[in-house]
Amino acid sequence: MIPVSAALVLGAIILIIGIIADEIHSRFGIPDILMMIFLGSLFGPILKVIPRDPLMTIAPYLAAVTLAIVLFEGGINFPAQKGLTEAFRALLYAFIGVSFSIIIAIPLSFTIYSWNPLIGALLGAIVGGTSSAVVLSLMPRMNISQEAKNVLSLESIFTDAIVIVIAMLIMRLVTLPSQTITIETVSREIMGCIMISLLVGFLLAVALSKIVATLQMKMYGDIFLLAIVILVYGITEQVGGSGALTVFAFALTIANIRHLIPRMKVEAPSLAKRIKDKIPSFKPYSRKFYTQIAFLMRTYFFAFLGMIFSIPSLQGFLAGLALTGCLIFMRYLATLIITYKSNISSRDKIYMTFICGRGLAAAVLSSLLLTYGIAASPTIQDLVTQVIIYTTIISAISSYLSKSELTTYFKKLRHD
C-alpha cells in the first residue's frame, strides 16, 4: 500500500487533471473519459504505483455509490417535457440498439469464451447503450442535421437508464438456480421489478416533496438529500427491486412533476392543486450541487477503472476489437430501422452509427458484477473497458470528420 500522504497527493492530482480534461473536452471535443482512464492506467497497471488487488475489494461499493449519484443527477436534469413530446424515435433507437447488442453478444461470447446465454446477454446489455456524457458533448461540434442531433442526444439519455435497468435485471437472473429460469420467471422478474421500482420511486418523491423543499433551504440540505438517495438505492436493492430505476424515477418525479400539472388540471383539478402545493420547483443551486458531485464521482471512477484495468492478452485484445466491430454493425442496422422514411440523409446515418461512445453506465455495471458473484466478471470488466476506449475514440474521430473541410467539400460536390 502507498503512504497516506502519497495517496492524498495522487487524489488531488487526479481531480485537478479531471477538471482540466473536462475543460479540454468542452473546448476541443477530446473525450475526458480517455484521459482519466489513461491516467488511472498509468498509476495502475503501467507504473504499478497502486496495487490492483486492494482496489478490487472496494470496486462494488464505489460503483454502487457512483451509480446512485449519477442517476439522481441525470434524473433531475432529464428533459422530461422534450422527452415526452419529441423522443419516440430516440426511445425506439435506444431499445433496438440495446436489444441488438444483446443478440450479437450471446453467440460471440459463446464462440470465444463458451459462456452461457445469460452471461452473453449480460455483456451485451452492459455495452448496449451510448453514453450521454460522450454524445451530448460532441453534438455542438458536429456538422449534421438538427434532427439527427436530437435523436442522438435523447437516445444517449434514454440508454443510460435502459442499460442500467436491463443489465441489473439480468444480473438478478444470473444468480437464480438454473432450473428455475423459464420465460415465465424471466417475465415476472423483469415486470415485477420495473413496476415496483417505478411506483416506489414516484410515491417516495410525492411523499418526501415537502421535506425536499425544506431541505433545499437549509445549509446541509443537499447533503441530507444525497443521503436519502443512497438510502433509497440501498433499501430497494435489499428488498429485491432495482435501486437504479427507483432512484431515477425518484429524481425524475421530484424535478419534473410540476410540468404535468397543466395536463392534470383538465381531468383532476383537485389533485393537480394538491400536487402543485406539495411539490415546488427544484432549485437551480441544488442542480448545480448534484452536477458537481456527479462530476467528482465520474472523475474518480474512470481513473479507478484505469487502475484496475488489466492489460489484455492477445485473445482478450482481439475479443475486444471483435465485440466493438459487432456493436457498430448492429448499431448501423438499428440506425437504418429508426431512420426509415425520415428526412435524415445517408451521410448523417453514417455519422449516427459511429457516434457510439460507451461510458459511465457500462463502466459502473461491469464493476458491480463482483457483488453478484459472477465468475466471468474480470473478463467482462476488461472487455467493457476496451469497448469504452475504442468506441470513445471512434466517436471523437467521427465528430471531427463531420466538420472537416474534406467532408464539407464532398457534401457540396454531391449537391452540385
C-alpha positions in Angstrom: 0.0 0.0 0.0 1.2 3.5 -0.7 1.6 6.0 2.1 -1.4 8.1 3.1 0.3 11.4 2.1 1.1 10.0 -1.3 -2.5 8.8 -1.7 -3.7 12.3 -0.9 -1.3 13.9 -3.4 -2.4 11.3 -6.1 -6.1 12.0 -5.4 -5.6 15.8 -5.7 -3.7 15.3 -9.0 -6.4 13.1 -10.4 -9.1 15.7 -9.5 -7.1 18.6 -11.0 -6.4 16.7 -14.2 -10.0 15.7 -14.3 -11.1 19.4 -14.2 -8.5 20.3 -16.9 -9.6 17.3 -19.0 -13.3 18.4 -18.7 -12.3 21.9 -19.9 -10.3 20.4 -22.9 -13.3 18.2 -23.6 -15.6 21.3 -23.7 -13.4 23.3 -25.9 -11.9 20.8 -28.3 -14.1 17.7 -28.1 -11.2 15.4 -26.9 -13.0 12.9 -24.6 -12.1 13.4 -20.9 -13.1 9.7 -20.3 -10.0 8.6 -22.2 -7.7 10.9 -20.3 -8.9 9.7 -17.0 -8.8 6.0 -17.9 -5.2 6.5 -19.2 -4.2 8.4 -16.1 -5.5 5.6 -13.9 -3.8 3.0 -16.1 -0.5 5.0 -15.8 -0.6 4.8 -12.0 -2.0 1.2 -12.0 -1.0 -1.5 -14.5 1.7 0.5 -16.3 3.8 2.0 -13.4 2.3 -0.3 -10.7 2.3 2.6 -8.2 -1.1 1.4 -6.9 -1.7 -2.4 -6.5 -4.8 -3.8 -8.2 -6.0 -6.4 -5.6 -6.8 -3.9 -2.7 -8.8 -1.8 -5.2 -10.9 -4.7 -6.3 -12.3 -5.1 -2.8 -13.9 -1.6 -2.9 -14.9 -1.7 -6.6 -18.6 -2.8 -6.0 -19.1 -0.2 -3.2 -17.6 2.7 -5.3 -19.6 1.6 -8.3 -22.9 1.5 -6.4 -22.5 4.9 -4.9 -21.4 6.4 -8.2 -24.4 4.8 -9.9 -26.9 6.2 -7.4 -25.4 9.7 -7.5 -25.1 9.9 -11.3 -28.6 8.5 -11.9 -30.1 11.0 -9.5 -28.2 13.9 -11.2 -29.4 12.5 -14.6 -33.0 12.3 -13.3 -33.2 15.9 -12.0 -31.7 17.2 -15.3 -33.6 15.0 -17.6 -35.6 17.0 -20.2 -39.0 15.5 -19.4 -41.1 17.9 -21.5 -38.9 17.4 -24.5 -38.6 13.7 -23.9 -42.4 13.3 -23.8 -43.1 15.2 -27.0 -40.2 14.5 -29.3 -38.4 11.4 -28.3 -40.3 8.4 -29.6 -37.8 7.7 -32.3 -34.9 8.2 -29.9 -36.6 5.8 -27.4 -37.1 3.2 -30.1 -33.4 3.7 -31.2 -32.3 3.0 -27.6 -34.4 -0.1 -27.2 -33.4 -1.5 -30.6 -29.7 -0.7 -30.0 -29.7 -2.5 -26.6 -31.6 -5.4 -28.0 -29.3 -5.9 -31.0 -26.3 -5.6 -28.7 -27.6 -8.5 -26.6 -28.4 -10.5 -29.7 -24.9 -10.3 -31.1 -23.1 -10.7 -27.8 -24.7 -14.1 -27.0 -23.2 -16.0 -29.9 -20.0 -14.0 -29.9 -19.2 -14.7 -26.2 -20.2 -18.4 -26.6 -17.8 -18.7 -29.6 -14.8 -17.1 -27.8 -15.4 -18.0 -24.1 -18.1 -20.7 -24.2 -20.3 -18.6 -21.9 -23.9 -19.5 -21.4 -26.6 -17.2 -23.0 -27.4 -15.3 -19.8 -23.8 -14.2 -19.3 -23.6 -13.3 -23.0 -26.8 -11.3 -22.7 -25.4 -9.5 -19.6 -22.3 -8.5 -21.6 -24.5 -7.2 -24.4 -26.7 -5.3 -22.1 -23.8 -3.6 -20.3 -22.3 -2.3 -23.6 -25.6 -1.8 -25.3 -26.1 1.9 -24.9 -24.2 5.1 -25.8 -23.0 7.5 -23.1 -24.8 10.8 -22.7 -21.5 12.2 -21.3 -19.8 11.5 -24.6 -22.6 12.1 -27.0 -24.0 15.4 -25.6 -20.6 17.0 -25.6 -19.9 16.1 -29.2 -23.2 17.3 -30.7 -22.5 21.1 -30.7 -19.3 20.3 -32.8 -20.9 18.1 -35.4 -21.9 19.1 -38.9 -25.1 17.0 -39.2 -28.8 17.9 -39.3 -30.6 19.1 -36.2 -33.0 16.1 -36.4 -30.1 13.7 -36.3 -28.6 15.6 -33.3 -31.8 15.5 -31.4 -32.2 11.7 -31.9 -28.6 11.0 -30.9 -28.9 13.3 -27.8 -32.1 11.9 -26.5 -31.1 8.3 -27.3 -28.0 8.7 -25.2 -30.0 10.0 -22.3 -32.5 7.1 -22.6 -29.9 4.4 -22.9 -28.1 5.4 -19.7 -31.3 4.4 -17.8 -32.3 1.5 -20.1 -28.9 -0.2 -20.0 -28.6 0.0 -16.2 -32.1 -1.4 -15.6 -31.8 -4.3 -18.1 -28.3 -5.2 -17.1 -29.1 -5.3 -13.4 -32.2 -7.3 -14.0 -30.1 -9.9 -15.9 -27.6 -9.9 -13.0 -30.5 -10.9 -10.8 -31.5 -13.7 -13.2 -27.9 -15.0 -13.3 -28.0 -15.6 -9.5 -31.2 -17.7 -9.8 -30.8 -21.5 -9.9 -30.6 -22.6 -13.5 -33.6 -24.9 -13.2 -35.9 -22.1 -12.1 -35.1 -19.9 -15.2 -38.1 -20.0 -17.5 -39.8 -17.5 -19.8 -42.5 -17.0 -17.2 -39.8 -16.5 -14.4 -37.9 -14.0 -16.5 -41.0 -12.1 -17.5 -42.3 -12.0 -13.9 -38.9 -10.9 -12.5 -38.5 -8.1 -15.1 -42.0 -6.7 -15.0 -42.3 -7.0 -11.2 -39.0 -5.3 -10.6 -39.8 -2.5 -13.1 -43.3 -1.8 -11.8 -42.3 -1.9 -8.1 -39.3 0.3 -8.7 -41.2 2.9 -10.7 -44.1 3.0 -8.2 -41.8 3.2 -5.2 -39.7 6.0 -6.8 -42.8 8.0 -7.7 -44.5 7.6 -4.3 -41.4 8.4 -2.4 -40.9 11.6 -4.4 -44.5 12.7 -3.7 -44.3 11.7 0.0 -41.0 13.5 0.6 -41.6 16.5 -1.6 -42.2 18.9 1.3 -39.1 17.6 3.1 -37.1 18.1 -0.1 -38.4 21.6 -0.4 -37.5 22.3 3.2 -34.1 20.7 2.9 -33.2 22.9 -0.1 -33.4 26.0 2.2 -31.1 24.5 4.8 -27.3 24.8 5.0 -26.7 21.0 4.7 -30.0 20.2 2.9 -28.4 18.9 -0.3 -26.1 16.6 1.6 -29.1 15.3 3.5 -31.0 14.6 0.3 -27.9 12.9 -1.1 -28.1 10.5 1.9 -31.7 9.9 1.2 -30.9 9.0 -2.4 -28.2 6.5 -1.3 -30.6 5.1 1.3 -33.4 4.6 -1.3 -31.0 2.9 -3.6 -29.7 0.5 -0.9 -33.1 -0.4 0.6 -34.6 -1.0 -2.9 -31.8 -3.4 -3.7 -32.2 -5.2 -0.4 -35.9 -5.9 -0.9 -35.4 -7.2 -4.5 -36.1 -4.1 -6.6 -33.9 -2.1 -8.9 -32.2 0.6 -6.9 -31.1 2.3 -10.1 -34.6 2.5 -11.6 -36.1 3.7 -8.2 -33.5 6.5 -7.8 -34.0 7.6 -11.4 -37.8 7.6 -11.0 -37.5 9.4 -7.7 -35.3 12.1 -9.2 -37.4 12.5 -12.4 -40.6 12.9 -10.3 -39.1 15.4 -7.8 -37.7 17.6 -10.6 -40.4 17.4 -13.3 -43.8 16.6 -11.8 -44.9 20.2 -12.0 -44.7 20.0 -15.8 -47.6 17.5 -15.6 -49.9 19.8 -13.6 -51.3 21.8 -16.6 -52.4 18.4 -18.2 -53.8 17.2 -14.9 -56.0 20.3 -14.3 -58.4 19.2 -17.1 -59.1 15.7 -15.7 -58.2 16.0 -12.0 -58.1 19.7 -10.9 -58.2 19.0 -7.2 -55.3 16.5 -7.4 -53.3 19.0 -9.6 -53.7 21.7 -7.0 -52.6 19.4 -4.1 -49.5 18.3 -6.1 -48.7 21.9 -7.0 -48.9 22.9 -3.4 -46.8 19.9 -2.3 -44.1 19.9 -4.9 -42.1 23.1 -5.5 -39.8 23.6 -8.4 -36.3 22.1 -7.9 -33.8 24.8 -7.1 -31.1 25.7 -9.6 -28.4 25.8 -7.0 -29.3 22.2 -5.9 -29.0 21.1 -9.5 -25.5 22.7 -9.6 -24.5 20.9 -6.4 -25.5 17.5 -7.7 -23.9 18.2 -11.0 -20.6 18.9 -9.2 -20.9 15.8 -7.0 -21.7 13.6 -10.1 -18.6 15.1 -11.8 -16.5 14.3 -8.8 -17.7 10.7 -8.8 -17.3 10.3 -12.5 -13.7 11.6 -12.4 -12.5 9.3 -9.7 -14.4 6.4 -11.1 -12.9 6.5 -14.5 -9.4 6.9 -13.0 -10.3 4.0 -10.8 -11.3 2.0 -13.8 -7.9 2.6 -15.4 -6.2 1.5 -12.2 -8.0 -1.9 -12.1 -7.7 -2.5 -15.8 -5.7 -5.5 -16.8 -3.6 -5.2 -20.0 -5.4 -7.8 -22.2 -3.8 -10.9 -23.7 -3.9 -11.3 -27.5 -7.2 -13.2 -27.2 -8.7 -10.6 -25.0 -7.5 -7.8 -27.3 -9.0 -9.5 -30.4 -12.2 -10.2 -28.5 -12.5 -6.5 -27.5 -12.0 -5.5 -31.1 -14.5 -8.1 -32.4 -17.1 -7.0 -29.9 -16.7 -3.4 -30.8 -16.9 -4.2 -34.5 -20.1 -6.2 -34.0 -21.6 -3.5 -31.9 -21.0 -0.9 -34.6 -22.5 -3.2 -37.3 -25.6 -3.8 -35.2 -25.9 -0.1 -34.5 -25.8 0.6 -38.2 -28.8 -1.8 -38.6 -30.6 -0.1 -35.8 -29.9 3.3 -37.4 -31.4 2.1 -40.7 -34.6 0.9 -38.9 -35.3 4.1 -36.9 -34.5 6.5 -39.8 -36.7 4.6 -42.3 -38.9 7.2 -44.2 -37.2 10.1 -42.2 -35.6 13.2 -43.6 -32.2 12.2 -42.2 -29.6 11.9 -45.1 -27.5 8.8 -45.8 -24.4 10.8 -44.7 -25.9 11.6 -41.4 -27.0 8.0 -40.9 -23.3 7.0 -41.2 -22.3 9.5 -38.5 -25.2 8.4 -36.3 -23.8 4.9 -36.5 -20.2 5.9 -35.5 -21.3 8.2 -32.6 -21.3 5.2 -30.4 -19.2 6.0 -27.4 -19.9 4.0 -24.2 -19.1 5.5 -20.8 -20.1 5.6 -17.2 -23.1 3.2 -17.2 -21.1 0.4 -18.8 -18.1 1.0 -16.5 -20.1 1.0 -13.3 -22.1 -2.0 -14.2 -19.0 -4.0 -15.0 -17.6 -3.2 -11.6 -20.8 -4.3 -9.9 -20.5 -7.9 -11.2 -18.4 -8.9 -8.3 -21.3 -8.1 -6.0 -23.4 -10.8 -7.7 -20.6 -13.4 -7.6 -20.4 -13.8 -11.4 -17.3 -15.8 -12.2 -16.7 -14.1 -15.6 -16.6 -10.6 -14.1 -12.9 -9.9 -14.5 -13.1 -10.8 -18.2 -16.3 -8.8 -18.7 -14.7 -5.8 -17.0 -11.7 -5.9 -19.3 -13.9 -6.3 -22.4 -16.1 -3.4 -21.3 -13.1 -1.1 -20.6 -11.8 -1.9 -24.1 -15.2 -1.2 -25.7 -15.4 2.2 -23.8 -11.9 3.2 -25.1 -12.5 2.1 -28.7 -16.0 3.5 -29.1 -15.0 6.8 -27.5 -12.1 7.2 -29.9 -14.3 6.3 -32.8 -16.9 8.9 -31.7 -14.3 11.6 -31.3 -12.8 10.9 -34.8 -16.3 10.9 -36.3 -17.2 14.2 -34.7 -14.0 15.7 -36.2 -14.6 14.3 -39.6 -18.2 15.6 -39.7 -17.0 19.2 -39.7 -13.7 18.7 -41.6 -13.1 20.6 -44.8 -12.9 17.3 -46.7 -16.3 16.2 -45.6 -17.8 19.6 -46.4 -16.2 19.5 -49.8 -17.8 16.2 -50.7 -21.1 17.3 -49.3 -21.1 20.4 -51.6 -19.9 18.3 -54.5 -22.8 15.9 -54.1 -25.4 18.8 -54.1 -23.8 20.4 -57.2 
